[in-house]
């Protein structure tokens, strides 16, 4: 295998849109969606990224990202860390002085991720059907640059998320994001619960679903 073949990733899509969630919500962002994921969450909205995709060299990916001229880039999936070269891509993107975020399920170790990146880790709730895949040791690796996201399907998920926050003493340590599983839990209910419990978390809704009805490429 040649060097160029080794330095490549399978990519589902590279596109330019508004960031729909996390702390950079609303900002023009280039999304690099890697193909493949070892999880099968009940609420997954990117099943089209499980298979297929095309091979791109790291150089080709950097060129495509640069052509959009954005300051923000999000490496996502699928599960981007399922491909070993994703860490190298993240490092190279950071070297371009871009604001880089990594969206990961937390099922694969985030050890040795470039410290310049903002890790957005989606800890899997009971309602996801994949809670057993959580690599809980990842929580201790998160820093104040990172974000911990809970996608909630029910009151059970909400109570579980509160328990995790308490057990790991996460309040004030990093940004905590609460989202609803689209169509499963009322956003109004979640907002009320957060206010009633005076939780120090950030409520969020997926902006891209409100704007474009979750069409691929947005």
C-alpha positions as CSV (number, residue, x, y, z in Angstrom):
1,X,0.0,0.0,0.0
2,X,1.4,3.4,-1.0
3,X,1.7,6.3,1.4
4,X,-1.1,8.2,-0.3
5,X,-3.4,5.1,0.2
6,X,-2.5,4.9,3.9
7,X,-3.1,8.7,4.4
8,X,-6.8,8.6,3.5
9,X,-10.2,8.4,5.0
10,X,-13.6,7.2,3.9
11,X,-15.9,10.2,3.7
12,X,-19.7,10.3,3.3
13,X,-19.9,14.1,2.6
14,X,-18.1,17.4,3.0
15,X,-20.5,20.3,3.1
16,X,-21.0,23.9,4.2
17,X,-23.9,24.9,6.5
18,X,-24.8,26.5,9.8
19,X,-23.8,24.6,12.9
20,X,-27.1,23.2,14.2
21,X,-26.1,22.5,17.8
22,X,-23.3,22.8,20.4
23,X,-21.7,26.1,21.6
24,X,-21.0,27.2,18.0
25,X,-24.7,26.8,17.0
26,X,-25.6,29.2,14.2
27,X,-22.1,29.7,12.9
28,X,-21.2,28.9,9.3
29,X,-19.3,25.7,9.4
30,X,-17.7,23.1,7.1
31,X,-18.8,19.6,8.1
32,X,-16.6,16.6,7.3
33,X,-18.7,13.5,7.8
34,X,-16.8,10.3,8.0
35,X,-18.3,7.0,7.0
36,X,-19.0,4.1,9.5
37,X,-20.2,3.7,13.1
38,X,-20.0,0.8,15.5
39,X,-23.2,2.0,17.3
40,X,-26.9,1.8,16.3
41,X,-28.7,4.3,18.4
42,X,-32.5,4.2,18.3
43,X,-32.7,7.9,17.3
44,X,-29.8,8.0,14.8
45,X,-30.4,10.6,12.0
46,X,-27.4,9.8,9.9
47,X,-27.9,6.1,9.1
48,X,-26.9,7.0,5.5
49,X,-23.3,7.4,6.8
50,X,-23.0,3.8,8.1
51,X,-21.8,2.5,4.8
52,X,-20.6,3.6,1.4
53,X,-18.7,6.9,1.1
54,X,-15.6,7.7,-1.0
55,X,-11.9,7.5,-0.2
56,X,-10.2,10.9,0.1
57,X,-6.6,11.6,1.0
58,X,-5.9,13.9,3.9
59,X,-4.6,16.5,1.4
60,X,-7.8,16.3,-0.6
61,X,-9.9,16.8,2.5
62,X,-7.9,19.8,3.6
63,X,-8.3,21.4,0.1
64,X,-12.0,20.9,0.1
65,X,-12.4,22.4,3.6
66,X,-10.2,25.3,2.6
67,X,-12.2,26.1,-0.5
68,X,-15.3,26.9,1.6
69,X,-13.4,29.7,3.4
70,X,-15.0,29.1,6.8
71,X,-13.4,29.6,10.2
72,X,-15.2,26.6,11.8
73,X,-15.0,23.0,10.8
74,X,-16.7,20.0,12.4
75,X,-15.4,16.4,12.1
76,X,-18.4,14.2,12.5
77,X,-19.9,10.9,11.4
78,X,-21.0,8.2,11.8
79,X,-18.3,7.8,14.4
80,X,-15.2,9.6,13.1
81,X,-12.8,8.0,15.6
82,X,-13.7,4.6,14.1
83,X,-11.2,5.5,11.4
84,X,-7.7,5.7,12.8
85,X,-6.5,8.5,10.5
86,X,-9.2,10.8,11.9
87,X,-6.9,12.0,14.6
88,X,-4.3,13.0,12.0
89,X,-7.0,14.9,10.1
90,X,-8.0,16.7,13.2
91,X,-4.4,17.7,13.9
92,X,-3.9,19.0,10.4
93,X,-7.1,21.0,10.5
94,X,-6.0,22.6,13.8
95,X,-2.7,23.4,12.1
96,X,-4.7,25.5,9.6
97,X,-5.7,27.8,12.5
98,X,-9.3,26.6,12.2
99,X,-11.8,26.3,15.0
100,X,-12.2,22.5,15.0
101,X,-14.8,20.5,16.8
102,X,-15.1,16.7,17.0
103,X,-18.5,15.1,17.4
104,X,-18.0,11.6,18.9
105,X,-20.2,9.1,20.6
106,X,-17.8,8.5,23.4
107,X,-17.6,4.8,22.7
108,X,-14.0,5.1,21.5
109,X,-11.2,6.6,23.5
110,X,-10.5,10.3,23.1
111,X,-7.0,9.9,24.4
112,X,-4.3,11.7,22.4
113,X,-6.8,13.9,20.5
114,X,-5.2,17.2,19.6
115,X,-5.8,19.5,22.7
116,X,-6.7,22.4,20.4
117,X,-9.9,20.6,19.3
118,X,-13.3,21.0,21.1
119,X,-14.6,17.5,21.7
120,X,-18.4,17.3,21.7
121,X,-19.1,13.9,23.3
122,X,-22.6,12.4,23.1
123,X,-23.0,10.2,26.2
124,X,-25.5,7.5,25.3
125,X,-28.7,7.4,27.4
126,X,-30.8,4.4,28.3
127,X,-33.3,5.4,25.5
128,X,-30.5,5.3,22.9
129,X,-30.3,1.5,23.2
130,X,-26.5,1.8,23.3
131,X,-25.8,2.9,26.9
132,X,-23.6,-0.2,27.3
133,X,-21.2,1.1,24.7
134,X,-20.3,4.2,26.8
135,X,-16.6,4.3,27.5
136,X,-16.9,6.1,30.8
137,X,-13.2,6.6,31.2
138,X,-13.6,9.2,28.5
139,X,-15.3,11.5,31.0
140,X,-12.1,12.1,32.9
141,X,-10.3,13.1,29.7
142,X,-12.7,15.9,29.0
143,X,-11.4,19.5,29.6
144,X,-13.0,22.9,29.9
145,X,-12.7,23.2,26.1
146,X,-15.0,20.3,25.6
147,X,-18.8,19.7,25.7
148,X,-20.8,16.8,27.0
149,X,-24.1,16.2,25.3
150,X,-27.1,14.1,26.4
151,X,-29.8,13.3,23.8
152,X,-32.9,12.6,25.9
153,X,-35.8,10.4,24.9
154,X,-37.8,10.3,28.2
155,X,-38.0,11.3,31.8
156,X,-35.9,8.2,32.6
157,X,-33.1,9.5,30.4
158,X,-33.3,12.9,32.0
159,X,-33.0,11.5,35.5
160,X,-30.1,9.3,34.4
161,X,-28.3,12.3,32.9
162,X,-28.7,14.2,36.2
163,X,-27.3,11.2,38.1
164,X,-24.2,11.1,35.8
165,X,-23.6,14.9,36.2
166,X,-23.7,14.4,40.0
167,X,-21.6,11.3,40.2
168,X,-18.8,12.8,38.1
169,X,-19.1,16.3,39.6
170,X,-19.5,17.8,36.1
171,X,-21.3,21.1,36.9
172,X,-18.9,23.9,36.2
173,X,-16.2,21.7,34.8
174,X,-17.3,21.9,31.2
175,X,-20.3,22.8,29.1
176,X,-23.2,20.3,29.4
177,X,-25.8,20.2,26.6
178,X,-29.3,18.7,26.9
179,X,-31.2,17.9,23.7
180,X,-34.4,16.1,23.0
181,X,-34.6,13.1,20.7
182,X,-36.6,14.7,17.8
183,X,-40.2,13.5,17.9
184,X,-39.8,11.5,21.1
185,X,-39.6,14.1,23.9
186,X,-41.3,17.5,24.0
187,X,-38.8,20.4,24.0
188,X,-41.2,22.2,26.3
189,X,-41.2,19.4,28.8
190,X,-37.4,19.3,28.9
191,X,-37.1,23.1,29.3
192,X,-39.6,22.9,32.2
193,X,-37.7,20.1,33.9
194,X,-34.4,22.0,33.6
195,X,-35.9,25.1,35.1
196,X,-37.7,23.3,37.9
197,X,-34.5,21.5,38.9
198,X,-32.4,24.6,38.4
199,X,-29.9,22.6,36.4
200,X,-26.8,24.4,35.2
201,X,-26.9,22.9,31.7
202,X,-27.5,24.4,28.2
203,X,-30.8,23.5,26.6
204,X,-30.5,23.2,22.8
205,X,-32.5,22.2,19.8
206,X,-31.2,21.1,16.5
207,X,-31.3,24.2,14.3
208,X,-30.7,22.3,11.1
209,X,-33.9,20.3,11.6
210,X,-35.9,23.4,12.2
211,X,-34.5,25.1,9.1
212,X,-34.2,22.3,6.6
213,X,-36.2,19.4,8.0
214,X,-33.0,17.3,8.5
215,X,-32.2,17.0,4.8
216,X,-28.8,15.5,4.1
217,X,-26.1,18.1,3.3
218,X,-27.5,20.5,5.8
